[in-house]
Amino acid sequence: MQNLTPDNISGSNFGYGKFSLETCLNDMAELGIKHFEMWGWAPHFHVDHVGKAEVAGLKQSLISRGLELACYTPEQMVYPVNIASADETLRNSSIAFFKRAVEICSDLNCRLLFVTCGWGYYEEPAETAWLRSVKAMREITEYAQSLGVICITESLQPQETNLVLTATDLKRYLNEVGSSNLKTALDTGAMAIQGEEPAEHFDLYGETIIHCHFVDAVPPISSHMVWGDGDLPMQEYLQYMDDQGYRGLLTVEMNAGRYGLEPKKFLEDSINRLSRALS
């Protein structure tokens, strides 16, 4: 590898839903992880539950363990958060939700905020929801830029959205939002569920890819697996990304239900696999 090293590995609290955030952070420190992507969901730093005291407490928790909060990923798939919603009240509250998340990132010196496209009603044409999403994303990215926070987005899976599903969709979305402050993450699982390869994403918008959810999958059925539990050529993906000059983080995004009883065990195995591959 010429560009990727073990320093590019990012831990996360994905999979730790039935454990405290303190336990998760202790595990990160014990595993020697330096970068951390935080899934912001109750009870782990959900946007609506975070004030000055919580920000100060997390700052100290990170500093004491030598951890950098590299990306904040608020829950936006099952909570009432949808920037493309046909319900104006819900849509406006969702935009406000992400603006508050921007402020949290700024207070924590966190560089990246994950914001996905939302969804429209599946029984209706997706185009009107698409337009609502684009408009909302413009507003969020503009606010984030004013506070020095970069927004990142990704293609999703069919059970998550009917808007941005493929590399072509994401390229169109980037173009229509038209913000230099909107970058992308490559999610290897969502990509594979669509039958795509990394090259299809790098060829279309590779200059915007600054983050990665590096997960295994069994296409077209299941994703968010740790390396080795699925069918994907993970070593080949790493080599390709390195060849493209990718230098961003590689987050182990574990499925909370599948790995939730022993998250440290599965995270450690993934970190070890990645470390060996990148050494």
C-alpha positions as CSV (number, residue, x, y, z in Angstrom):
1,M,0.0,0.0,0.0
2,Q,1.3,3.5,-0.9
3,N,-1.4,5.7,0.6
4,L,-3.4,3.7,3.2
5,T,-1.9,2.6,6.5
6,P,-3.3,1.3,9.8
7,D,-3.6,4.9,10.9
8,N,-6.5,5.2,8.4
9,I,-8.6,2.8,10.5
10,S,-11.6,4.3,12.3
11,G,-13.5,2.7,15.1
12,S,-17.1,3.5,15.9
13,N,-20.0,2.8,18.2
14,F,-21.9,1.0,15.5
15,G,-22.8,-2.3,17.2
16,Y,-22.7,-0.8,20.7
17,G,-26.3,0.1,21.0
18,K,-26.9,-2.0,24.2
19,F,-23.7,-0.7,25.8
20,S,-22.8,2.7,27.3
21,L,-20.8,5.1,25.2
22,E,-18.1,5.0,28.0
23,T,-17.7,1.3,27.5
24,C,-17.4,1.8,23.8
25,L,-14.7,4.5,24.2
26,N,-12.8,2.3,26.6
27,D,-12.8,-0.5,24.0
28,M,-11.5,2.0,21.4
29,A,-8.6,2.9,23.7
30,E,-7.8,-0.7,24.6
31,L,-7.7,-1.6,20.9
32,G,-5.3,1.3,20.1
33,I,-7.7,3.1,17.9
34,K,-7.0,6.8,17.3
35,H,-10.0,7.9,15.1
36,F,-13.6,7.5,16.0
37,E,-16.8,7.8,14.0
38,M,-19.8,8.4,16.4
39,W,-23.2,7.1,15.5
40,G,-25.4,9.7,17.3
41,W,-28.4,7.8,18.5
42,A,-30.1,7.4,21.8
43,P,-28.5,6.9,24.2
44,H,-25.2,7.7,22.4
45,F,-25.1,11.4,21.8
46,H,-28.4,11.8,20.0
47,V,-28.7,15.4,18.7
48,D,-31.8,16.2,20.6
49,H,-30.2,15.2,23.9
50,V,-27.0,17.1,23.5
51,G,-26.2,20.4,25.3
52,K,-23.1,22.2,26.5
53,A,-22.6,19.8,29.4
54,E,-22.7,16.7,27.1
55,V,-20.3,18.3,24.6
56,A,-17.8,19.2,27.4
57,G,-18.1,15.7,28.8
58,L,-17.5,14.0,25.5
59,K,-14.5,16.3,24.8
60,Q,-12.9,15.2,28.1
61,S,-13.7,11.5,27.4
62,L,-12.1,11.7,24.0
63,I,-9.0,13.6,25.2
64,S,-8.4,11.3,28.1
65,R,-8.3,8.3,25.8
66,G,-6.3,9.9,23.0
67,L,-9.2,9.7,20.6
68,E,-10.1,12.0,17.7
69,L,-13.8,12.4,16.8
70,A,-13.4,12.3,13.0
71,C,-17.0,12.0,11.9
72,Y,-20.4,12.6,13.6
73,T,-23.2,10.4,12.0
74,P,-26.5,11.3,13.7
75,E,-29.2,8.6,13.4
76,Q,-31.3,9.5,10.4
77,M,-32.9,6.3,9.2
78,V,-35.3,5.3,12.0
79,Y,-35.7,8.5,14.0
80,P,-38.2,11.1,12.7
81,V,-35.5,12.7,10.6
82,N,-36.0,13.0,6.8
83,I,-34.8,16.0,4.9
84,A,-36.9,14.9,1.8
85,S,-40.2,14.5,3.7
86,A,-43.4,15.6,2.1
87,D,-44.5,16.8,5.6
88,E,-43.3,20.4,5.8
89,T,-43.1,20.4,9.6
90,L,-41.1,17.2,9.6
91,R,-38.8,18.4,6.8
92,N,-38.1,21.7,8.6
93,S,-37.5,20.0,11.9
94,S,-35.1,17.6,10.1
95,I,-33.1,20.6,8.6
96,A,-33.0,22.1,12.1
97,F,-31.8,18.8,13.4
98,F,-28.8,18.7,11.1
99,K,-28.0,22.4,11.7
100,R,-27.8,21.6,15.4
101,A,-25.6,18.6,14.5
102,V,-23.3,21.0,12.6
103,E,-23.0,23.1,15.8
104,I,-22.2,20.0,17.8
105,C,-19.4,19.1,15.3
106,S,-18.0,22.6,15.5
107,D,-18.0,22.6,19.3
108,L,-16.2,19.2,19.3
109,N,-13.7,20.2,16.5
110,C,-15.1,17.3,14.4
111,R,-14.4,17.9,10.7
112,L,-17.1,15.7,9.1
113,L,-20.9,15.5,9.5
114,F,-22.7,12.6,7.8
115,V,-26.0,13.7,6.1
116,T,-28.0,11.4,3.9
117,C,-30.6,12.2,1.3
118,G,-33.8,11.1,3.1
119,W,-36.6,9.5,1.2
120,G,-40.0,10.0,-0.3
121,Y,-43.1,7.9,0.0
122,Y,-42.4,4.7,-1.9
123,E,-45.9,4.6,-3.5
124,E,-45.3,8.0,-5.1
125,P,-42.9,9.2,-7.8
126,A,-39.5,9.9,-6.3
127,E,-38.7,13.0,-8.2
128,T,-40.6,15.5,-6.0
129,A,-38.9,14.1,-2.9
130,W,-35.6,14.3,-4.8
131,L,-36.1,18.1,-5.3
132,R,-37.0,18.6,-1.6
133,S,-33.9,16.7,-0.6
134,V,-31.6,18.7,-2.9
135,K,-33.0,22.0,-1.6
136,A,-32.6,20.9,2.1
137,M,-29.1,19.6,1.5
138,R,-28.1,23.0,0.0
139,E,-29.3,24.7,3.1
140,I,-27.5,22.3,5.5
141,T,-24.2,22.4,3.6
142,E,-24.2,26.2,3.4
143,Y,-24.7,26.4,7.2
144,A,-22.0,23.8,7.8
145,Q,-19.6,25.7,5.6
146,S,-20.1,28.8,7.7
147,L,-18.9,26.9,10.8
148,G,-16.1,25.0,9.1
149,V,-17.7,21.6,9.0
150,I,-17.7,19.4,5.9
151,C,-20.9,17.4,5.0
152,I,-20.5,13.9,3.6
153,T,-23.2,11.8,2.0
154,E,-23.4,8.3,0.4
155,S,-25.5,6.1,-1.7
156,L,-27.9,4.0,0.3
157,Q,-29.8,0.7,0.1
158,P,-33.4,0.2,-1.2
159,Q,-34.8,-0.4,2.3
160,E,-33.3,3.0,3.3
161,T,-34.3,5.3,0.4
162,N,-35.8,5.6,-3.0
163,L,-33.6,8.5,-4.0
164,V,-29.8,8.0,-4.0
165,L,-29.1,4.4,-4.6
166,T,-26.4,4.1,-7.3
167,A,-23.2,5.8,-8.3
168,T,-25.0,7.6,-11.1
169,D,-27.7,8.8,-8.6
170,L,-25.0,10.2,-6.3
171,K,-23.2,12.0,-9.1
172,R,-26.5,13.6,-10.1
173,Y,-27.2,14.5,-6.5
174,L,-23.8,16.2,-6.1
175,N,-24.3,18.1,-9.3
176,E,-27.8,19.4,-8.3
177,V,-26.9,20.3,-4.8
178,G,-23.9,22.1,-6.3
179,S,-22.0,22.7,-3.1
180,S,-18.2,22.5,-2.7
181,N,-18.9,21.6,0.9
182,L,-20.7,18.4,0.1
183,K,-18.3,15.4,-0.2
184,T,-19.0,11.7,-0.2
185,A,-18.3,8.4,1.5
186,L,-18.0,5.1,-0.2
187,D,-20.1,2.5,1.5
188,T,-18.7,-0.8,0.2
189,G,-21.8,-2.7,1.4
190,A,-24.4,-0.4,-0.1
191,M,-22.3,-0.3,-3.3
192,A,-22.3,-4.1,-3.6
193,I,-26.0,-4.5,-2.8
194,Q,-26.5,-2.5,-6.1
195,G,-24.1,-4.8,-7.9
196,E,-21.5,-2.1,-8.3
197,E,-17.8,-1.9,-8.0
198,P,-15.6,0.8,-6.4
199,A,-14.4,1.9,-9.9
200,E,-18.0,3.0,-10.8
201,H,-18.0,5.4,-7.9
202,F,-14.4,6.6,-8.3
203,D,-14.8,7.1,-12.0
204,L,-17.9,9.4,-11.5
205,Y,-17.0,11.4,-8.4
206,G,-13.7,10.1,-7.0
207,E,-12.4,13.5,-6.2
208,T,-15.2,13.9,-3.6
209,I,-14.6,10.6,-1.8
210,I,-13.0,11.5,1.5
211,H,-14.5,8.8,3.8
212,C,-15.4,5.1,3.7
213,H,-17.7,2.7,5.5
214,F,-15.6,-0.4,4.9
215,V,-18.0,-3.3,5.4
216,D,-18.6,-6.8,4.0
217,A,-21.9,-7.9,2.5
218,V,-23.8,-10.8,0.9
219,P,-25.4,-9.1,-2.2
220,P,-28.2,-8.5,-2.7
221,I,-29.4,-9.6,0.7
222,S,-27.4,-8.2,3.6
223,S,-24.8,-5.6,4.4
224,H,-23.1,-4.0,7.4
225,M,-21.0,-7.1,8.0
226,V,-17.5,-7.3,9.4
227,W,-14.8,-8.4,7.0
228,G,-15.0,-12.2,6.4
229,D,-18.7,-12.6,7.2
230,G,-19.7,-11.7,3.6
231,D,-18.7,-12.4,0.1
232,L,-16.9,-9.3,-1.0
233,P,-13.3,-9.1,-2.1
234,M,-12.2,-6.8,0.6
235,Q,-8.5,-7.0,0.0
236,E,-9.1,-6.1,-3.6
237,Y,-11.2,-3.1,-2.6
238,L,-8.4,-1.9,-0.3
239,Q,-5.8,-2.2,-3.0
240,Y,-8.0,-0.4,-5.6
241,M,-8.7,2.5,-3.2
242,D,-5.0,2.8,-2.4
243,D,-4.2,2.8,-6.1
244,Q,-6.7,5.7,-6.6
245,G,-4.8,7.7,-4.0
246,Y,-7.5,7.4,-1.3
247,R,-6.2,8.7,2.1
248,G,-9.4,8.9,4.1
249,L,-10.6,6.9,7.0
250,L,-12.0,3.3,6.9
251,T,-14.8,2.9,9.4
252,V,-15.9,-0.5,10.6
253,E,-19.7,0.0,10.4
254,M,-21.1,-3.1,12.2
255,N,-24.7,-4.0,12.2
256,A,-26.0,-3.3,15.7
257,G,-28.3,-6.4,15.9
258,R,-25.9,-8.9,14.3
259,Y,-22.9,-8.0,16.4
260,G,-24.5,-6.3,19.4
261,L,-23.9,-8.9,22.0
262,E,-20.1,-8.9,21.6
263,P,-19.2,-5.8,19.7
264,K,-15.6,-5.6,21.0
265,K,-14.8,-9.1,19.8
266,F,-16.0,-8.4,16.2
267,L,-14.5,-4.9,16.1
268,E,-11.1,-6.3,17.3
269,D,-11.2,-8.9,14.6
270,S,-11.9,-6.3,11.9
271,I,-9.2,-4.0,13.2
272,N,-6.7,-6.8,13.1
273,R,-7.6,-7.8,9.6
274,L,-7.4,-4.3,8.4
275,S,-4.1,-3.7,10.2
276,R,-2.5,-6.7,8.6
277,A,-3.8,-5.8,5.1
278,L,-2.5,-2.2,5.4
279,S,0.9,-2.9,7.1
